């Protein structure tokens, strides 16, 4: 009984720790124009929705080319958008170790996590 309870507590703490890591690995950005949200990093992937101009998104990662980033809009599905339509949120955090970098609306942009 004691071991079962201890294991349950350990699972809960691990889940909380992993949730914190996932949250810390995203960076806030703003979309500059209404764009198509795609199922993968490129125009050859299907369109799964739209993200509207001035909408804030969480950037979770970018493709190696730095031209496509995976985003999580506040509403709707997550997907990929062309990074040239992303910009820094005014007053956002300064980029540091582990920042997400891409070719954005104003050239090369790095967002703090």
ZIVEN-V384505 format. One record per pair of residues at least 24 apart in sequence whose ideal C-beta (glycine too) atoms are under 8 Angstrom apart, sorted by the first residue. I is the first residue (numbers start at 1). J is the second residue. D is the distance in Angstrom with one decimal. If there is no record, write none. Layout:
# ZIVEN-V384505
[[I J D] [I J D]]
This chain:
# ZIVEN-V384505
[[24 113 5.9] [25 60 6.8] [25 98 7.6] [25 113 5.7] [26 58 4.1] [26 59 6.5] [26 60 5.1] [26 72 7.0] [26 113 6.9] [27 58 7.0] [27 59 4.9] [27 92 7.9] [27 93 7.8] [27 99 7.1] [27 100 4.8] [27 111 3.5] [27 112 6.2] [27 113 5.3] [28 56 6.0] [28 57 7.5] [28 58 6.2] [28 59 7.5] [28 89 4.8] [28 92 6.0] [28 111 7.1] [29 56 7.3] [29 57 5.7] [29 58 7.8] [29 59 5.0] [29 69 7.9] [29 71 7.4] [29 86 4.6] [29 87 6.5] [29 88 6.6] [29 89 6.2] [29 104 7.7] [29 111 6.0] [30 54 6.2] [30 55 7.1] [30 56 5.5] [30 57 7.5] [30 86 7.4] [30 87 5.4] [30 88 7.5] [30 89 5.2] [31 55 5.0] [31 56 7.9] [31 57 6.1] [31 81 7.1] [31 85 5.6] [31 86 6.5] [31 87 8.0] [32 85 5.1] [32 86 7.1] [32 87 5.4] [32 105 4.7] [33 85 5.3] [35 81 5.0] [35 82 6.6] [35 85 4.7] [36 81 7.3] [37 71 7.6] [37 73 7.5] [37 76 7.6] [37 77 6.8] [37 79 3.9] [37 80 7.1] [37 81 6.0] [38 79 5.6] [38 80 4.7] [38 81 7.1] [39 79 6.1] [39 80 7.2] [40 80 5.8] [41 65 7.7] [41 67 7.7] [41 68 3.5] [41 70 7.5] [41 80 4.8] [42 68 6.4] [42 80 7.8] [45 80 6.9] [48 77 5.8] [48 79 5.2] [49 76 5.5] [49 77 5.6] [49 79 6.5] [51 76 8.0] [51 81 6.1] [56 89 6.4] [57 81 7.9] [57 86 7.6] [59 86 6.8] [59 100 5.3] [59 102 7.7] [59 111 6.2] [60 100 7.9] [61 100 6.7] [62 100 6.0] [62 101 7.2] [62 102 4.4] [66 101 6.5] [66 102 4.5] [66 103 5.0] [66 108 7.9] [67 102 7.4] [67 103 5.9] [69 100 7.4] [69 102 5.4]]
